[in-house]
Amino acid sequence: MLSPHLATAQGANAANLTEGQPLHLEDAEAAHGAQVQSSFRYSRTYQSQSQYYISPQWQQGLGQYWHYQISVQTLAGPADRTTSGDVQFLLFRQLNVERGKLPAFAVAGEATVPSGIGSAGLDTRLKVILSKSLGAIPGRDRFHMNGDWYHNAGKHLDERSHYYGAAIGYTHAWDRRTALIIDFWRQQQRQIGETYNLAEAGLRRRVSEKAVVSIAGSAGIGQQSPKFRISFSVEYGL
């Protein structure tokens, strides 16, 4: 039986989801131990411009139900590079474990230091996360729902003060080594009048006891959304 609550000694778990590894979807399980993570993404914007995104990340578990993350986002290419170089600090709290019909719930708070291009003010985000097993085998098939609220502290005239995002998705773990992810992500952008809608699919594969690699593709829906995205990520437990 595959359980979503794996002991650290069992090594990397392809079924556990962290935002950006490789999609926007995240599960309600707290991380354990320390991990070095990195994600790479290529986007083709709706203006037919190329954008490259690289984000190294440090993730550290704090007891059974907490973890924190530190990440840096870097943007390159001819598309808009506003916020490239921002440093993000996130604190995650799992509120409960899944029992019977009760889903697992978690919350996370994030602060973004305005260290990047065109950034101003200490931006914040609040995230709520739900995960629920489907079927008779715990952890094999799971439903996930994420909701985000952003506060843009140093907004420009053409930017929103507050904006929102949501993701719903499904994961299927074939075994402890391989997992499929499917989701739909919708998020208002900080620019007034812009909203992204993406249908996404990805695979996560445990390649060693400590390492997981992931690959994904996303297709934009609507005129304002990126035309497509290709994502790759790697995580390594220390």
Secondary structure by P-SEA (a helix, b strand, c coil): cccccccccccccccccccccccccccccccccbbbbbbbbbbbccccbbbbbbbbbbbbbccccbbbbbbbbbbbccccccccbbbbbbbbbbcccccccccccbbbbbbbcccccccccbbbbbbbbbbbbccccccccbbbbbbbbbbbccccccccccccccccbbbbbccccbbbbbbbbbbbcccccbbbbbbbcccccccccccccccbbbbbcccccccbbbbbbccccc
